[in-house]
Amino acid sequence: MMFKNILLAADGSPHSFRAAEKAIGLGKLTDGAVIEILYVLDGSKSKSDVLKYGDSDTASLKRKEMLSRYENLISESGLSCKTTILHGTPAETIIKHANEGKYDCLVIGSRGRSTVQTMILGSVSHKVMKHVKSPVVMVK
């Protein structure tokens, strides 16, 4: 199978960085592969980030710093990448974006940053696995 268009769902968690390494491994199997980093800005999360960092500029700077870690990791591996930031509920937004694009696979960490949400809502990665049409690689 060719992995030319890879979608990486990123949230800054350790599982998510391991997922980035797996996406790079898959990307290296195909010449000219591109990894798209997808970060979903959850409305409730952005409010808590603003409270945590004091203002939206600082929160958005922290987000850029986190995303640049992925971008650097990917570009240092010799692969191309682009970053997409969408607003919405993480699972639903990832599913919609993945299904509307032409991706050879989606790579996602098995757990994100929020353990309380996982227990209450069921994990984002679990929902994504069930509803994304392309192959999904879940990384522990």
N, CA, C and O atoms as a MOPAC input file, in Angstrom:
PM7 MOZYME 1SCF
protein

 N      0.83800 1    -1.19200 1     0.00000 1
 C      0.00000 1     0.00000 1     0.00000 1
 C      0.87900 1     1.25000 1     0.00000 1
 O      1.90500 1     1.30200 1     0.67800 1
 N      0.46400 1     2.24100 1    -0.76100 1
 C      1.20500 1     3.49900 1    -0.83600 1
 C      0.65800 1     4.47200 1     0.21300 1
 O     -0.55300 1     4.61300 1     0.37700 1
 N      1.56700 1     5.13000 1     0.90900 1
 C      1.16900 1     6.12800 1     1.90300 1
 C      1.71300 1     7.47600 1     1.46000 1
 O      2.70100 1     7.97000 1     2.00300 1
 N      1.05300 1     8.06800 1     0.46200 1
 C      1.52300 1     9.34000 1    -0.08200 1
 C      0.89600 1    10.52800 1     0.65800 1
 O      1.56000 1    11.53400 1     0.90500 1
 N     -0.37400 1    10.40100 1     1.00500 1
 C     -1.10900 1    11.45400 1     1.71500 1
 C     -1.47900 1    10.94600 1     3.09700 1
 O     -2.41300 1    10.15800 1     3.24900 1
 N     -0.74600 1    11.39700 1     4.10000 1
 C     -0.95400 1    10.90800 1     5.46200 1
 C     -1.51700 1    12.04000 1     6.31600 1
 O     -0.99100 1    13.15400 1     6.31600 1
 N     -2.58700 1    11.74200 1     7.03900 1
 C     -3.16900 1    12.70900 1     7.96100 1
 C     -2.76000 1    12.30900 1     9.37200 1
 O     -3.00400 1    11.18200 1     9.80200 1
 N     -2.14000 1    13.23400 1    10.08600 1
 C     -1.70900 1    12.99700 1    11.46200 1
 C     -2.54200 1    13.86300 1    12.38800 1
 O     -2.46900 1    15.09000 1    12.32400 1
 N     -3.33900 1    13.23300 1    13.25300 1
 C     -4.11500 1    13.97700 1    14.24400 1
 C     -3.19800 1    14.24400 1    15.43400 1
 O     -2.69500 1    13.30800 1    16.05600 1
 N     -2.98200 1    15.52100 1    15.75000 1
 C     -2.00800 1    15.89600 1    16.77600 1
 C     -2.67200 1    16.67500 1    17.90000 1
 O     -3.55800 1    17.49400 1    17.65700 1
 N     -2.23900 1    16.41500 1    19.14300 1
 C     -2.76600 1    17.19800 1    20.27200 1
 C     -1.70400 1    17.53700 1    21.31400 1
 O     -2.02100 1    18.09300 1    22.36600 1
 N     -0.45200 1    17.20700 1    21.02900 1
 C      0.62000 1    17.54300 1    21.97000 1
 C      0.88200 1    16.49500 1    23.03300 1
 O      1.79800 1    16.66100 1    23.83800 1
 N      0.10900 1    15.42600 1    23.06100 1
 C      0.30200 1    14.37800 1    24.06700 1
 C      1.45800 1    13.45100 1    23.66500 1
 O      1.83700 1    13.41100 1    22.49500 1
 N      2.02300 1    12.70000 1    24.63900 1
 C      3.08800 1    11.74300 1    24.29900 1
 C      2.64000 1    10.71700 1    23.24400 1
 O      3.41800 1    10.36900 1    22.35600 1
 N      1.39700 1    10.23300 1    23.33500 1
 C      0.89900 1     9.28400 1    22.33600 1
 C      0.88400 1     9.91800 1    20.95100 1
 O      1.16100 1     9.25900 1    19.94900 1
 N      0.56200 1    11.18800 1    20.91100 1
 C      0.48700 1    11.91600 1    19.65500 1
 C      1.87300 1    12.07500 1    19.01300 1
 O      2.00100 1    12.01500 1    17.79000 1
 N      2.90300 1    12.27600 1    19.83600 1
 C      4.26100 1    12.36700 1    19.27800 1
 C      4.73900 1    11.00600 1    18.77600 1
 O      5.45000 1    10.92600 1    17.77500 1
 N      4.34700 1     9.93400 1    19.47300 1
 C      4.67300 1     8.58900 1    18.96300 1
 C      3.94600 1     8.33900 1    17.64500 1
 O      4.47800 1     7.68900 1    16.74500 1
 N      2.72600 1     8.86200 1    17.54100 1
 C      1.96600 1     8.74400 1    16.29200 1
 C      2.69600 1     9.49100 1    15.16900 1
 O      2.71900 1     9.02500 1    14.03000 1
 N      3.28600 1    10.63900 1    15.48200 1
 C      4.04600 1    11.40300 1    14.48300 1
 C      5.22900 1    10.57600 1    13.98000 1
 O      5.51300 1    10.55500 1    12.78300 1
 N      5.91100 1     9.90400 1    14.88900 1
 C      7.05300 1     9.06000 1    14.48400 1
 C      6.58400 1     7.92200 1    13.58100 1
 O      7.27100 1     7.57900 1    12.61900 1
 N      5.43200 1     7.33600 1    13.87300 1
 C      4.87000 1     6.27100 1    13.03900 1
 C      4.47800 1     6.81700 1    11.66900 1
 O      4.71000 1     6.16600 1    10.65000 1
 N      3.88300 1     8.01200 1    11.64100 1
 C      3.49900 1     8.64300 1    10.37600 1
 C      4.73500 1     8.88400 1     9.50800 1
 O      4.69300 1     8.69500 1     8.29200 1
 N      5.82400 1     9.29800 1    10.13200 1
 C      7.08100 1     9.51100 1     9.40900 1
 C      7.57100 1     8.18700 1     8.82500 1
 O      7.99000 1     8.12700 1     7.66900 1
 N      7.51300 1     7.13300 1     9.63000 1
 C      7.91800 1     5.80400 1     9.14800 1
 C      7.10700 1     5.37200 1     7.93900 1
 O      7.65400 1     4.84300 1     6.97200 1
 N      5.81300 1     5.59700 1     7.99700 1
 C      4.94000 1     5.25000 1     6.86000 1
 C      5.24600 1     6.13700 1     5.65400 1
 O      5.28400 1     5.65900 1     4.52000 1
 N      5.46200 1     7.41900 1     5.90100 1
 C      5.74900 1     8.36200 1     4.83100 1
 C      7.03500 1     8.03000 1     4.08800 1
 O      7.14200 1     8.25800 1     2.88300 1
 N      8.00300 1     7.49500 1     4.80800 1
 C      9.29000 1     7.16000 1     4.18900 1
 C      9.18300 1     5.96100 1     3.24400 1
 O     10.10600 1     5.69200 1     2.47600 1
 N      8.06600 1     5.24600 1     3.29700 1
 C      7.86200 1     4.09200 1     2.41600 1
 C      7.48000 1     4.51500 1     1.00100 1
 O      7.55000 1     3.70900 1     0.07400 1
 N      7.07900 1     5.76300 1     0.83200 1
 C      6.59700 1     6.24900 1    -0.46600 1
 C      7.30300 1     7.54600 1    -0.83100 1
 O      7.33400 1     8.48500 1    -0.03600 1
 N      7.87100 1     7.60100 1    -2.03600 1
 C      8.51300 1     8.83900 1    -2.49100 1
 C      7.49300 1     9.96500 1    -2.58600 1
 O      6.38000 1     9.76700 1    -3.07200 1
 N      7.87600 1    11.13200 1    -2.12600 1
 C      7.01500 1    12.30400 1    -2.25300 1
 C      5.84700 1    12.34200 1    -1.28900 1
 O      4.88400 1    13.07600 1    -1.50700 1
 N      5.92300 1    11.55700 1    -0.22400 1
 C      4.82400 1    11.53500 1     0.75000 1
 C      4.71100 1    12.87300 1     1.46900 1
 O      5.71000 1    13.55200 1     1.70900 1
 N      3.48800 1    13.23700 1     1.80700 1
 C      3.21000 1    14.46900 1     2.55500 1
 C      2.40800 1    14.09500 1     3.78700 1
 O      1.45400 1    13.32100 1     3.71600 1
 N      2.81100 1    14.65800 1     4.92000 1
 C      2.06400 1    14.45700 1     6.16200 1
 C      1.34600 1    15.75800 1     6.49100 1
 O      1.96600 1    16.81700 1     6.59300 1
 N      0.03500 1    15.66200 1     6.65300 1
 C     -0.73900 1    16.82600 1     7.08200 1
 C     -1.00000 1    16.69600 1     8.57600 1
 O     -1.61500 1    15.73100 1     9.03000 1
 N     -0.52800 1    17.67300 1     9.32600 1
 C     -0.74400 1    17.70100 1    10.77300 1
 C     -2.09500 1    18.38100 1    11.00400 1
 O     -2.30100 1    19.52200 1    10.59200 1
 N     -3.00000 1    17.67700 1    11.65700 1
 C     -4.32500 1    18.23600 1    11.94300 1
 C     -4.45800 1    18.46500 1    13.44400 1
 O     -4.34500 1    17.53500 1    14.24200 1
 N     -4.69500 1    19.70100 1    13.80300 1
 C     -4.92500 1    20.04400 1    15.20300 1
 C     -6.32300 1    20.63000 1    15.31100 1
 O     -6.67000 1    21.56600 1    14.59100 1
 N     -7.12000 1    20.07800 1    16.20700 1
 C     -8.48400 1    20.58000 1    16.38400 1
 C     -8.54400 1    21.41400 1    17.65200 1
 O     -8.23100 1    20.94800 1    18.74700 1
 N     -8.95400 1    22.65700 1    17.47100 1
 C     -9.09000 1    23.57900 1    18.58600 1
 C    -10.50500 1    23.45200 1    19.12200 1
 O    -11.46400 1    23.91800 1    18.50800 1
 N    -10.61300 1    22.82100 1    20.26400 1
 C    -11.88800 1    22.58900 1    20.92400 1
 C    -12.29400 1    23.89200 1    21.62000 1
 O    -11.49800 1    24.47400 1    22.35600 1
 N    -13.52000 1    24.34800 1    21.39000 1
 C    -13.99200 1    25.60100 1    21.98600 1
 C    -13.78500 1    25.67900 1    23.48500 1
 O    -13.29800 1    26.69100 1    23.98800 1
 N    -14.14600 1    24.62300 1    24.21100 1
 C    -14.01100 1    24.63500 1    25.66900 1
 C    -12.53100 1    24.62800 1    26.06600 1
 O    -12.14800 1    25.24100 1    27.06300 1
 N    -11.70900 1    23.93600 1    25.28600 1
 C    -10.27700 1    23.86300 1    25.55800 1
 C     -9.62900 1    25.22300 1    25.34400 1
 O     -8.77800 1    25.63300 1    26.13300 1
 N    -10.02400 1    25.93000 1    24.28000 1
 C     -9.40000 1    27.22800 1    24.00600 1
 C     -9.72600 1    28.22400 1    25.12200 1
 O     -8.89900 1    29.07500 1    25.44900 1
 N    -10.92600 1    28.12500 1    25.70900 1
 C    -11.26800 1    28.99700 1    26.83100 1
 C    -10.37200 1    28.69200 1    28.03200 1
 O     -9.89000 1    29.61200 1    28.69200 1
 N    -10.14600 1    27.40500 1    28.32100 1
 C     -9.31100 1    27.05800 1    29.47600 1
 C     -7.84800 1    27.42700 1    29.21700 1
 O     -7.13000 1    27.77700 1    30.15400 1
 N     -7.39500 1    27.35500 1    27.95600 1
 C     -6.03100 1    27.78700 1    27.61900 1
 C     -5.87200 1    29.28000 1    27.85500 1
 O     -4.84600 1    29.72400 1    28.37000 1
 N     -6.88800 1    30.06200 1    27.48000 1
 C     -6.82300 1    31.50700 1    27.68300 1
 C     -6.74600 1    31.80300 1    29.18100 1
 O     -5.97900 1    32.66600 1    29.60900 1
 N     -7.54700 1    31.08100 1    29.97800 1
 C     -7.49700 1    31.27300 1    31.43100 1
 C     -6.12900 1    30.86100 1    31.98500 1
 O     -5.57700 1    31.52700 1    32.86000 1
 N     -5.59100 1    29.75000 1    31.46100 1
 C     -4.30400 1    29.22700 1    31.93200 1
 C     -3.15800 1    30.18400 1    31.58800 1
 O     -2.29500 1    30.44800 1    32.42500 1
 N     -3.15100 1    30.70200 1    30.35800 1
 C     -2.02900 1    31.53600 1    29.90500 1
 C     -2.29700 1    33.02800 1    30.01200 1
 O     -1.39800 1    33.83100 1    29.75800 1
 N     -3.52200 1    33.42200 1    30.38600 1
 C     -3.80200 1    34.82800 1    30.61800 1
 C     -4.43400 1    35.55800 1    29.44800 1
 O     -5.25100 1    36.45500 1    29.65300 1
 N     -4.07500 1    35.19400 1    28.22600 1
 C     -4.68500 1    35.85900 1    27.07100 1
 C     -4.59400 1    34.95800 1    25.84900 1
 O     -3.82000 1    34.00100 1    25.82000 1
 N     -5.39800 1    35.28000 1    24.84000 1
 C     -5.46700 1    34.40000 1    23.67100 1
 C     -4.17100 1    34.41900 1    22.85400 1
 O     -3.84400 1    33.42500 1    22.20600 1
 N     -3.42500 1    35.53600 1    22.87300 1
 C     -2.16000 1    35.57300 1    22.12100 1
 C     -1.16600 1    34.57200 1    22.68000 1
 O     -0.50600 1    33.86200 1    21.92200 1
 N     -1.05400 1    34.50700 1    24.01700 1
 C     -0.13500 1    33.55900 1    24.64500 1
 C     -0.59300 1    32.12700 1    24.38600 1
 O      0.22400 1    31.25400 1    24.09500 1
 N     -1.90200 1    31.88700 1    24.49100 1
 C     -2.43500 1    30.55000 1    24.23300 1
 C     -2.12700 1    30.13900 1    22.80200 1
 O     -1.75100 1    28.99500 1    22.54800 1
 N     -2.28700 1    31.06800 1    21.86500 1
 C     -2.04000 1    30.72300 1    20.47200 1
 C     -0.53800 1    30.55900 1    20.20600 1
 O     -0.15200 1    29.77100 1    19.34300 1
 N      0.30200 1    31.28300 1    20.92600 1
 C      1.75500 1    31.09900 1    20.82100 1
 C      2.15000 1    29.71000 1    21.32300 1
 O      2.96400 1    29.03100 1    20.69600 1
 N      1.57500 1    29.28500 1    22.45100 1
 C      1.85400 1    27.94800 1    23.00700 1
 C      1.44000 1    26.86700 1    22.00000 1
 O      2.13600 1    25.86500 1    21.83300 1
 N      0.30800 1    27.08100 1    21.33900 1
 C     -0.17500 1    26.13300 1    20.34200 1
 C      0.79700 1    26.06500 1    19.16200 1
 O      1.11400 1    24.97900 1    18.67700 1
 N      1.27000 1    27.23100 1    18.70100 1
 C      2.24000 1    27.27300 1    17.60100 1
 C      3.53300 1    26.55400 1    17.97300 1
 O      4.10200 1    25.83000 1    17.15700 1
 N      3.99900 1    26.75700 1    19.21800 1
 C      5.21500 1    26.08600 1    19.69100 1
 C      5.02800 1    24.57300 1    19.67100 1
 O      5.90600 1    23.83500 1    19.22300 1
 N      3.87400 1    24.11900 1    20.16300 1
 C      3.58600 1    22.67900 1    20.20400 1
 C      3.55000 1    22.11600 1    18.78000 1
 O      4.13700 1    21.06700 1    18.51300 1
 N      2.86900 1    22.80200 1    17.87600 1
 C      2.75800 1    22.31800 1    16.49900 1
 C      4.10300 1    22.36600 1    15.78000 1
 O      4.37100 1    21.52200 1    14.92500 1
 N      4.94600 1    23.33100 1    16.10900 1
 C      6.25300 1    23.41300 1    15.45000 1
 C      7.13700 1    22.22200 1    15.82900 1
 O      8.02700 1    21.85100 1    15.06300 1
 N      6.90500 1    21.62200 1    16.99400 1
 C      7.65500 1    20.40500 1    17.36000 1
 C      7.35200 1    19.27900 1    16.36600 1
 O      8.25200 1    18.53600 1    15.97300 1
 N      6.08900 1    19.15700 1    15.96400 1
 C      5.71700 1    18.15500 1    14.95800 1
 C      6.33200 1    18.50500 1    13.60500 1
 O      6.91900 1    17.66000 1    12.92900 1
 N      6.17900 1    19.79200 1    13.22600 1
 C      6.68200 1    20.23800 1    11.91700 1
 C      8.18900 1    20.00200 1    11.80500 1
 O      8.67200 1    19.54100 1    10.77100 1
 N      8.93400 1    20.32000 1    12.87700 1
 C     10.38500 1    20.11800 1    12.86200 1
 C     10.74100 1    18.64300 1    12.76900 1
 O     11.63000 1    18.26000 1    12.00900 1
 N     10.04500 1    17.81800 1    13.54100 1
 C     10.28300 1    16.37700 1    13.52100 1
 C     10.08900 1    15.82400 1    12.11200 1
 O     10.89800 1    15.02500 1    11.63900 1
 N      9.02800 1    16.24500 1    11.44900 1
 C      8.71100 1    15.75300 1    10.10800 1
 C      9.70900 1    16.29100 1     9.08000 1
 O     10.22000 1    15.53100 1     8.25800 1
 N      9.98700 1    17.59400 1     9.12300 1
 C     10.90500 1    18.13400 1     8.11000 1
 C     12.33600 1    17.63100 1     8.30800 1
 O     13.07200 1    17.46700 1     7.33500 1
 N     12.73600 1    17.38600 1     9.55600 1
 C     14.07100 1    16.81200 1     9.80200 1
 C     14.18100 1    15.40100 1     9.23900 1
 O     15.28100 1    14.92900 1     8.95100 1
 N     13.05000 1    14.72900 1     9.08100 1
 C     13.06600 1    13.36900 1     8.52400 1
 C     13.14000 1    13.40600 1     6.99700 1
 O     13.28800 1    12.36800 1     6.35100 1
 N     13.03600 1    14.60400 1     6.42600 1
 C     13.10100 1    14.74300 1     4.97600 1
 C     11.74700 1    14.70800 1     4.27700 1
 O     11.67800 1    14.74800 1     3.04900 1
 N     10.68200 1    14.63300 1     5.05000 1
 C      9.34100 1    14.59400 1     4.45400 1
 C      8.72000 1    15.99400 1     4.45800 1
 O      9.10700 1    16.85900 1     5.24200 1
 N      7.75400 1    16.19300 1     3.56800 1
 C      7.01400 1    17.45700 1     3.52100 1
 C      5.84600 1    17.38300 1     4.48800 1
 O      5.28500 1    16.31600 1     4.73500 1
 N      5.49400 1    18.54000 1     5.03000 1
 C      4.31400 1    18.55500 1     5.89100 1
 C      3.59500 1    19.88100 1     5.74400 1
 O      4.16600 1    20.88800 1     5.32500 1
 N      2.32300 1    19.84300 1     6.10400 1
 C      1.54000 1    21.06700 1     6.20300 1
 C      0.69200 1    20.94300 1     7.45100 1
 O      0.41800 1    19.83600 1     7.91400 1
 N      0.27600 1    22.07200 1     7.99400 1
 C     -0.48400 1    22.07100 1     9.23600 1
 C     -1.85700 1    22.67500 1     8.99400 1
 O     -1.99200 1    23.71900 1     8.35500 1
 N     -2.87500 1    21.99900 1     9.51700 1
 C     -4.24900 1    22.48400 1     9.43000 1
 C     -4.78700 1    22.60100 1    10.84800 1
 O     -4.71700 1    21.65000 1    11.62800 1
 N     -5.32500 1    23.77100 1    11.17800 1
 C     -5.96800 1    23.96000 1    12.48600 1
 C     -7.44600 1    24.19900 1    12.23000 1
 O     -7.82600 1    25.12800 1    11.51700 1
 N     -8.27300 1    23.35000 1    12.81900 1
 C     -9.72400 1    23.47800 1    12.66600 1
 C    -10.35300 1    23.69600 1    14.03700 1
 O     -9.77600 1    23.31800 1    15.05700 1
 N    -11.52800 1    24.30100 1    14.06000 1
 C    -12.25900 1    24.52700 1    15.30700 1
 C    -13.42000 1    23.54600 1    15.38300 1
 O    -14.12300 1    23.33100 1    14.39600 1
 N    -13.62100 1    22.95200 1    16.55500 1
 C    -14.76700 1    22.06200 1    16.72300 1
 C    -14.51700 1    21.00700 1    17.77300 1
 O    -13.53400 1    21.06500 1    18.51300 1
 N    -15.41400 1    20.04100 1    17.83100 1
 C    -15.26500 1    18.90900 1    18.73900 1
 C    -14.23600 1    17.97300 1    18.10700 1
 O    -14.40400 1    17.59100 1    16.94800 1
 N    -13.16800 1    17.58400 1    18.83200 1
 C    -12.08300 1    16.83100 1    18.20100 1
 C    -12.50800 1    15.61500 1    17.36900 1
 O    -12.16300 1    15.54100 1    16.19000 1
 N    -13.23900 1    14.67100 1    17.94300 1
 C    -13.57200 1    13.44600 1    17.19200 1
 C    -14.34000 1    13.76400 1    15.90900 1
 O    -13.95900 1    13.32100 1    14.82600 1
 N    -15.41300 1    14.52800 1    16.03600 1
 C    -16.26700 1    14.82100 1    14.88200 1
 C    -15.50100 1    15.60000 1    13.80700 1
 O    -15.66600 1    15.34700 1    12.61400 1
 N    -14.67100 1    16.53700 1    14.23600 1
 C    -13.92100 1    17.37200 1    13.29800 1
 C    -12.86800 1    16.54600 1    12.55800 1
 O    -12.68900 1    16.70600 1    11.35100 1
 N    -12.18000 1    15.67200 1    13.27300 1
 C    -11.18000 1    14.79300 1    12.63600 1
 C    -11.87000 1    13.88100 1    11.62600 1
 O    -11.39500 1    13.72900 1    10.50000 1
 N    -12.98000 1    13.27800 1    12.02100 1
 C    -13.71900 1    12.35300 1    11.14600 1
 C    -14.14700 1    13.06500 1     9.86800 1
 O    -13.93900 1    12.55000 1     8.77000 1
 N    -14.74500 1    14.24800 1    10.00600 1
 C    -15.23600 1    15.00700 1     8.85000 1
 C    -14.06800 1    15.36300 1     7.92200 1
 O    -14.16200 1    15.17200 1     6.71000 1
 N    -12.97800 1    15.87600 1     8.48300 1
 C    -11.82300 1    16.29300 1     7.67600 1
 C    -11.19700 1    15.07900 1     6.96900 1
 O    -10.85800 1    15.14200 1     5.78800 1
 N    -11.05200 1    13.98900 1     7.70900 1
 C    -10.43500 1    12.77500 1     7.13900 1
 C    -11.29200 1    12.21900 1     6.00200 1
 O    -10.76300 1    11.80600 1     4.97000 1
 N    -12.60200 1    12.20900 1     6.18800 1
 C    -13.49100 1    11.63200 1     5.18100 1
 C    -13.67800 1    12.53900 1     3.96500 1
 O    -14.00500 1    12.05700 1     2.88100 1
 N    -13.47300 1    13.84900 1     4.13500 1
 C    -13.61600 1    14.76600 1     3.00200 1
 C    -12.34000 1    14.85400 1     2.17400 1
 O    -12.38100 1    15.25600 1     1.01100 1
 N    -11.19900 1    14.47800 1     2.77000 1
 C     -9.91900 1    14.55300 1     2.05500 1
 C     -9.60900 1    13.24200 1     1.36500 1
 O    -10.32800 1    12.25500 1     1.52300 1
 N     -8.53600 1    13.24300 1     0.60300 1
 C     -8.10000 1    12.00500 1    -0.06700 1
 C     -6.83500 1    11.51700 1     0.63200 1
 O     -5.72600 1    11.70900 1     0.13200 1
 N     -7.01000 1    10.88800 1     1.78600 1
 C     -5.87600 1    10.42500 1     2.58400 1
 C     -5.70600 1     8.92600 1     2.43800 1
 O     -6.68000 1     8.17500 1     2.39000 1
 N     -4.44700 1     8.50300 1     2.36900 1
 C     -4.16200 1     7.06900 1     2.31200 1
 C     -4.30200 1     6.44800 1     3.69300 1
 O     -4.61100 1     5.26400 1     3.81900 1
 N     -4.07500 1     7.24600 1     4.72400 1
 C     -4.32000 1     6.77100 1     6.08500 1
 C     -4.31900 1     7.93800 1     7.05900 1
 O     -3.80900 1     9.02200 1     6.77400 1
 N     -4.90500 1     7.67600 1     8.21100 1
 C     -4.90500 1     8.61600 1     9.32800 1
 C     -4.08300 1     7.96900 1    10.42900 1
 O     -4.27100 1     6.79200 1    10.73500 1
 N     -3.17700 1     8.72700 1    11.02500 1
 C     -2.39500 1     8.22400 1    12.15300 1
 C     -2.79300 1     9.04800 1    13.37100 1
 O     -2.79300 1    10.27900 1    13.33400 1
 N     -3.13500 1     8.34400 1    14.45700 1
 C     -3.62900 1     9.02000 1    15.66200 1
 C     -3.10200 1     8.29300 1    16.89700 1
 O     -2.94900 1     7.07100 1    16.88900 1
 N     -2.82700 1     9.04800 1    17.94900 1
 C     -2.41700 1     8.44200 1    19.22000 1
 C     -3.61600 1     7.79600 1    19.88900 1
 O     -4.75000 1     8.24800 1    19.72700 1
 N     -3.36200 1     6.73900 1    20.64000 1
 C     -4.48100 1     6.02500 1    21.27000 1
 C     -5.09600 1     6.82300 1    22.41400 1
 O     -6.25800 1     6.61800 1    22.76600 1
 N     -4.32300 1     7.72300 1    22.98500 1
 C     -4.86300 1     8.56600 1    24.05900 1
 C     -4.38400 1     9.98200 1    23.85500 1
 O     -3.25500 1    10.22900 1    23.43000 1
 N     -5.28400 1    10.91600 1    24.17400 1
 C     -4.90600 1    12.32300 1    24.08300 1
 C     -4.55900 1    12.87100 1    25.45000 1
 O     -4.12100 1    12.13900 1    26.33700 1
 N     -4.75900 1    14.15900 1    25.60900 1
 C     -4.34700 1    14.82100 1    26.83700 1
 C     -5.38600 1    14.74400 1    27.94600 1
 O     -5.03500 1    14.88800 1    29.11700 1
 N     -6.63900 1    14.52400 1    27.61800 1
 C     -7.67900 1    14.62500 1    28.62800 1
 C     -8.17600 1    13.25500 1    29.08500 1
 O     -8.85900 1    12.55700 1    28.33500 1
 N     -7.83600 1    12.87400 1    30.31300 1
 C     -8.28900 1    11.57500 1    30.82200 1
 C     -9.73300 1    11.63900 1    31.29600 1
 O    -10.47700 1    10.67400 1    31.12200 1
 N    -10.14700 1    12.75200 1    31.89000 1
 C    -11.52100 1    12.88200 1    32.37500 1
 C    -12.48600 1    12.80000 1    31.20000 1
 O    -13.47600 1    12.07100 1    31.25600 1
 N    -12.20000 1    13.54700 1    30.13400 1
 C    -13.06100 1    13.51100 1    28.95300 1
 C    -13.14100 1    12.10500 1    28.38700 1
 O    -14.21000 1    11.66500 1    27.96300 1
 N    -12.01800 1    11.39400 1    28.37600 1
 C    -11.99300 1    10.03800 1    27.83200 1
 C    -12.95800 1     9.14200 1    28.59600 1
 O    -13.69300 1     8.35400 1    28.00100 1
 N    -12.94900 1     9.26800 1    29.91300 1
 C    -13.83300 1     8.42200 1    30.71600 1
 C    -15.29500 1     8.78000 1    30.49000 1
 O    -16.14700 1     7.89200 1    30.45400 1
 N    -15.59600 1    10.04900 1    30.33900 1
 C    -16.98700 1    10.48200 1    30.19300 1
 C    -17.50300 1    10.26500 1    28.77100 1
 O    -18.58800 1     9.71600 1    28.58400 1
 N    -16.74400 1    10.68500 1    27.78500 1
 C    -17.23000 1    10.71900 1    26.41400 1
 C    -16.80900 1     9.52600 1    25.56200 1
 O    -17.30500 1     9.37100 1    24.44600 1
 N    -15.90800 1     8.68100 1    26.05700 1
 C    -15.32700 1     7.66500 1    25.18900 1
 C    -14.21500 1     8.34800 1    24.42400 1
 O    -14.30800 1     9.54100 1    24.13600 1
 N    -13.17900 1     7.63000 1    24.09300 1
 C    -12.01900 1     8.31500 1    23.54500 1
 C    -12.23300 1     8.82000 1    22.12600 1
 O    -12.98400 1     8.24000 1    21.34300 1
 N    -11.55700 1     9.90500 1    21.82400 1
 C    -11.58500 1    10.48700 1    20.48400 1
 C    -11.09500 1     9.44200 1    19.48300 1
 O    -11.71700 1     9.23900 1    18.44000 1
 N     -9.97600 1     8.77700 1    19.79800 1
 C     -9.41000 1     7.81500 1    18.84800 1
 C    -10.36600 1     6.65600 1    18.58800 1
 O    -10.41700 1     6.13600 1    17.47300 1
 N    -11.12500 1     6.24400 1    19.60200 1
 C    -12.07900 1     5.14900 1    19.41900 1
 C    -13.18300 1     5.55600 1    18.44300 1
 O    -13.53500 1     4.79400 1    17.54300 1
 N    -13.72900 1     6.77100 1    18.62900 1
 C    -14.76700 1     7.26800 1    17.71300 1
 C    -14.21500 1     7.38700 1    16.29900 1
 O    -14.87100 1     7.00800 1    15.32900 1
 N    -12.99600 1     7.92100 1    16.19600 1
 C    -12.36700 1     8.12400 1    14.89500 1
 C    -12.18500 1     6.77700 1    14.18300 1
 O    -12.46700 1     6.65900 1    12.99000 1
 N    -11.71400 1     5.77000 1    14.91500 1
 C    -11.50900 1     4.42500 1    14.34300 1
 C    -12.80000 1     3.90600 1    13.70000 1
 O    -12.77500 1     3.30000 1    12.62900 1
 N    -13.92700 1     4.15500 1    14.37500 1
 C    -15.20200 1     3.62200 1    13.89500 1
 C    -15.73400 1     4.33900 1    12.66300 1
 O    -16.42900 1     3.72900 1    11.85100 1
 N    -15.42000 1     5.63300 1    12.50700 1
 C    -16.10600 1     6.42700 1    11.49000 1
 C    -15.25900 1     6.93900 1    10.33000 1
 O    -15.81000 1     7.41600 1     9.33800 1
 N    -13.93800 1     6.85200 1    10.42800 1
 C    -13.10200 1     7.30300 1     9.31900 1
 C    -13.03500 1     6.19400 1     8.27200 1
 O    -12.81600 1     5.02700 1     8.59700 1
 N    -13.23000 1     6.58000 1     7.00000 1
 C    -13.30700 1     5.58400 1     5.92400 1
 C    -11.94600 1     5.03300 1     5.49800 1
 O    -11.84400 1     3.87400 1     5.09600 1
 N    -10.89900 1     5.86100 1     5.58600 1
 C     -9.57000 1     5.38000 1     5.17200 1
 C     -8.95600 1     4.53400 1     6.29600 1
 O     -9.45800 1     4.55000 1     7.42000 1
 N     -7.87300 1     3.79400 1     6.00500 1
 C     -7.21400 1     3.03300 1     7.07100 1
 C     -6.75900 1     3.97000 1     8.19100 1
 O     -6.31800 1     5.09000 1     7.93400 1
 N     -6.87000 1     3.50000 1     9.43100 1
 C     -6.45600 1     4.27700 1    10.59500 1
 C     -5.38300 1     3.49300 1    11.33300 1
 O     -5.55700 1     2.31100 1    11.62800 1
 N     -4.27300 1     4.15900 1    11.62900 1
 C     -3.20800 1     3.55500 1    12.43400 1
 C     -3.28900 1     4.22600 1    13.79400 1
 O     -3.08300 1     5.43300 1    13.91700 1
 N     -3.59800 1     3.41500 1    14.83800 1
 C     -3.66900 1     3.94400 1    16.18600 1
 C     -2.37800 1     3.55700 1    16.90900 1
 O     -2.00600 1     2.38400 1    16.94800 1
 N     -1.70200 1     4.55600 1    17.48000 1
 C     -0.39400 1     4.33000 1    18.09200 1
 C     -0.50100 1     4.44800 1    19.61200 1
 O     -1.01600 1     5.43700 1    20.13600 1
 N     -0.00400 1     3.41700 1    20.31400 1
 C     -0.01800 1     3.42500 1    21.78400 1
 C      1.22300 1     4.10200 1    22.31200 1
 O      1.39800 1     4.21000 1    23.52600 1

